[in-house]
Amino acid sequence: GTVQAVFGDLPYGVQHAGHEGGAAVPPAQLLRRALPAWQRVLAPGGAVALAFNSHTLKRQQVWEEMARCGLEPLCGAPYDNLEHFVEQAVMRDVAVGCKPQG
């Protein structure tokens, strides 16, 4: 089966890091592992929207990982203006990528 959308709030990598076998896993590494699976189940024209901490993972990195998996990152207004303050260690941003129709 397929889904039309995947929404995720990635671990911020500050107090709440991803873990594997007891060791912390950097947000970029988690993203690199998860995006291919999400892309496979995404229907053509579907979207992936991910929130992340821009102190530990940059928007450009997220876009590059999306593109590497065959997703088209959405850039420009309003997508470039979603970053917002959460607390001292967290500046939340959002990146969106779409699976091409064809």
Buried (B, 14 or more C-beta within 10 A) or exposed (E): EEEEEBEBEBBBBBEEBBEEEEEEBBBBEBBBEBBEEBBEEBEEEBBBBBBBBBBBBBBEBBBBBBEEBBBBBBEEEEBEEBEEEEEEEBBBBBBBBBBEEE
